[in-house]
Amino acid sequence: MVNDEIKKLLENSKKVIEQNHESFVKTIKDDLQNFKKITLDKI
């Protein structure tokens, strides 16, 4: 019983971490695109 609860918690934590990671990566990519655009506009 306890093992099943721990497995569920771990699976949920993994899903949350993956979602946060994907969001973080997207944010970084967007920031880099914006930086690139701003830099090119200045040149």
Secondary structure as the mmCIF struct_conf table of DSSP 4:
data_model
#
loop_
_struct_conf.conf_type_id
_struct_conf.id
_struct_conf.beg_label_comp_id
_struct_conf.beg_label_asym_id
_struct_conf.beg_label_seq_id
_struct_conf.end_label_comp_id
_struct_conf.end_label_asym_id
_struct_conf.end_label_seq_id
HELX_RH_AL_P HELX_RH_AL_P1 VAL A 2 LYS A 42
#
